[in-house]
Amino acid sequence: MIRPMRPDDVPLVERLSAVGFHELDQRVHPRAWPDPELRPAERAGAWVRRTFHLLETDPGGCWVAQGGGTGDTGDTEIVGFATSFTRELMWVLSSYVVQPGLQGQGIGVQLLAAALEHGRGCLRGMLSASDDPKALRRYRLAGFSFHAQMLLHGVVDRSRLPVVDKIREGSISDRDFMDSIDRQTRGAAHGPDHEWLAREYPLVVADRTTGSGYVYLRGGAPLLLAATNRRTAADLMWEALASSPQGAAVEAGHITSANEWAIDVGLEARLSIHHRGYLALRQMKPPTPYLHHGSLL
């Protein structure tokens, strides 16, 4: 049974998400890297809060699949879910998981159809896809084109960090400013998502006569970055890398070939390049200068 997601489902789908992506990571993770681990507790909290946020803004885009046994409470077990939302004329698939072992039985097809129905009036669509062949097939059949994503990984060579000036700490009061940049880069504002992001993560803003932009930071890397030109985008990425702890490895992902300026920054910082999933788009080109958020795009 496919039904709308309820608030009491959110902790359950968080664990399903953690288990599902952990199983996928075990299949596709580079062997030279440390073994994948289940999503840690501190990130589980952020995942739950983000999903509550989407359930509040877009209840019609959040769905679960029930069936296949009973959970600890005796209720029918949740075996899959999809969360999606619309911002202006953009539809975004935020998260989409079917329980490992139950894939290929039509559950995912029904969930994706319900989520896509929520965006039926939108002109464009975005999602960040893993390397799962079954999911990629579904997205392609739904009309999405694929753009390979790259990931920068390693310890930042701090001797390469440039001096970046005329940037400042941002806040939710910059929402209109950031929405304007979103419309220029990806064709739709993030709107209320900026309110959630600004509560959860540090924000840095560049507002210059030569260019404007913003970046949310996580773990010494850009979590979401948008700018009006590549020079400003590169400065913001450098500022993100400079925030990384001394000697700690960072991961800066969601980089498409349309954003080679980010690859140039990463190489200058002595980071290595790896493949990691795809940006899937419908009726639009890859945004630039832009590094998308994995779930809020």
N, C-alpha and C positions, 0 to 999 in steps of 0.2 A: 504494500500500500504506500503510495506517495501522498504525503500530506504536508501542510505548512509547518515550518519549524516553530516550536514554542520556547519561551525562555527557559523552562526546566530541561529542555533538550541540550542546551549549549554546553554544559560540562561533559555530557556524554559524547557529543560530536567532537569535542576537543580531543578526547582520548582516542576516538576512532581516527581522527586526523593524524594524531601523533603516531599511532601504530601503522596506519596506511603509508605515510610518508617514510617512516623508518624502514618498512619492508621494501619500499621502492629504492631508498638510498642504499640498502644492502645489495641490491641488484646492479646499480649503476655507478656507485661511488668508485673513484679512482683507487686502485689497490695500494698505491704508495702513500695514501693519506690515512690518518687515524680512522679506526672503525666508527661507523655512524652510531650515534646514541639517540635514545628517545628524547623528545623535546624536553628541556629542563624546566623545572617548576617556575622559574622567573619568566620564561617565555610563554609558558602555558597561561599564566595570568594575563599577559598582553593579548594572547590569542582569544581568550574568552571575552575580554573587554571589547576587542575589535568586533567580534561576532555579535555581542549585545548591541553595539553601535549600529551595525548593519541591520539587525533585526528591528531596531527602532526606526531607522530611516527608510528601509525597504523590506517590510515584512512579506510583500508579495514576491520577493526574489529569493527567499530562503526556504528550502524544502528538505525533508528527510524521507528516507525509505524505511519502512518497518516490515519485519518478517524474518523467518528463519530461526525461531527459537525465542527464549525469554532471557531477559537480563537479570541482574541481582535483585531487582525490586519485584520481579514477577511479571513485569510488563513486557509486551512484545519488543524484541530487541531491535535497535536501530542498526541497520546494515549499510547505510550510505546517506550522504547528504550533499547539498549544493547550496552555496551562498552567492548571491549576485545582487547587483544594484545598478541604478541608472543615475547619471549626473548630466543634466542638460540633455543633449542628444547622444550621449555615450552610454552603452551597456557594458558592464564589466563583470566577468566571472571571478569571484574572489577566491573561493576554495571549493573543491569537488573531490570527493573520496567515496569509493565503494570498498567495503570490508575485504581484505585479502582472502582469497579462496572462494569468493562469491562473484568475482568479476567474470564477464562474458555471458551473463545470464539475463541481460536486458535491463538490469537495475540502473546502470549508469545512463543508458539511453533515455529512460523515463525521467530521471532527475535532470539531465541536461535539457530535455524538452521543456520541463516546467520552468527552469531558470530562463531559458531563451524566450519563453512567452512573456516574461516580465519586461523584456526589452523590445517587444515587438514594434514599438513606435520610434525606436532609435535609429539614427542614420549610420552610426559607427559602433564597432565593438572591439574590446581588448581583453586578453587574458594572458597570464604567464604560465606556460605549459612545461611540464617535466619531460623527460625522455621516454615516458611510458608509451610504447607503440599503440596500445589499445586506445588510450585517451587521445593521442594525436590523430588516429583514424576518425574518432568521433568529431573532433574539432574541424578536421578538413571537410567531412561530409556536411558540417554545419556552415561551411562557406568561409572558413578562416584560412588566411595565408600565413606561412611560417617564416620567421626571421631568427636565425640562430643567435643565442645569447652567449656572451663570454663572461668569465669570472676572473678577476685578478686576485691572486693569493700570495701571501708571504709577509715578511717583516719589512716595514718601511725603512729605507735607508735615510735616516734623519739628516744626514749631511747634504742630501739633495733637496730638502724642503726650502722653497723660496719664501721671501717675505711677501705676504699678502696684505694689502692695506684697503681701507675704505669698505670694511665689512663690519657688521654689528650683530649682536644677539637679537633674534627675532621673537615675536610673540603672536598670539592670536589676533592682536590688533592689526597685523599685517595680512589678514585674510584676503581683503579685496585686492591688495597688491599681488599676492600670490595667485589668486584666481585669474587675474589678468594675464599673468605669465603662462599659467596652465592653458588658457584658451589659445595663446599664440603657439604653444609647443605641441599639445596633444589634441586641441580642438574642443576641450570641455574643461570647466573648472572642477576642482575637487570639492568645493563648497564645504559642507559640514565635516568632511573627512579631515580638513585642516584643524578643526576644533579638537578632534580626537588625537591627531598626530602631535599637535602642540602641547597637549597634556602629557603625552607619553615620552617624547623625545626632545633633545636639545635642537634648537633651530637657529641657523645662521643665515643672514640676509645680506645681499649686496644691492645697493640702490645708488647707482652712479649715473653720471651723464653719459658715460660710454657703454653702459650695459647694466641690466638688473638680473637678479636671480635669487634663489633660495636653496637651502639644503637641510634636510633633517639628518641627524647623525645617530649611528648605532655602532658601538664597538670600534670606533675609529675609522668608519667607512660611511659613504653616503647611503642613506636608506631610501631617499627620494630627492632628486635634484632636477631643477628646471631653471633655464636661463634664456635671456634674449639673444645671446651670442656665445660662441665657443670660448672666447677669451675669459668671459665672466664665469662660464661653467667650469673651465679648468681651474680658475682661482678658487672656486668653491670646493672643488674636489680636493685640491691641495690642502685647504683648511680642514676638510674632513679627515684626511690622512694624518695631518699634524696632530689631531686629537687622539690618535691611537696610543695606547700605553707603550712605554719604552720596552722594546724587545718582544712584544706580543704580535702574533700573526693576525692579519686582517683579511677579510674577504669583501671585495667590492664587486657586486654582481649586476646582472640585468643590463649588460652592455651589448648593444647591437652594432653591426658594421656601420650604421648611420652615425654612430657616436665614437668615431675613432680618436677624437680628442681625449676621451677618457682612457683609451688604451695607451696613448702617448704619455699621459700623466703617470699611469701605472708602471710603464716600462722605465720612465725616468726615476721613479721611486724604487726601482729594482724588484718589482713584483712580477710573478709569472702568470701566463695566460692559460686558461682552461676553458673547455666548453661546458655549459650548464643550461640545458633546456632551450626553449624557444619562446619568443614573443609572438603570439598569435593575434592577427589583426583582421578586421573585416571593414572594407570600404574606407581604408585610410593607409597612409604611409607611416613608417616608423618615426615616432616623434624625435626631434632633435633641436637644440641640445637638451637632452633629457635622459635621466636614468630612472626608470619606473620603480615603484614600490611593488613587492611581490604579490600582494593581495589587493591593495587599493589602486594599483596601476597608475 
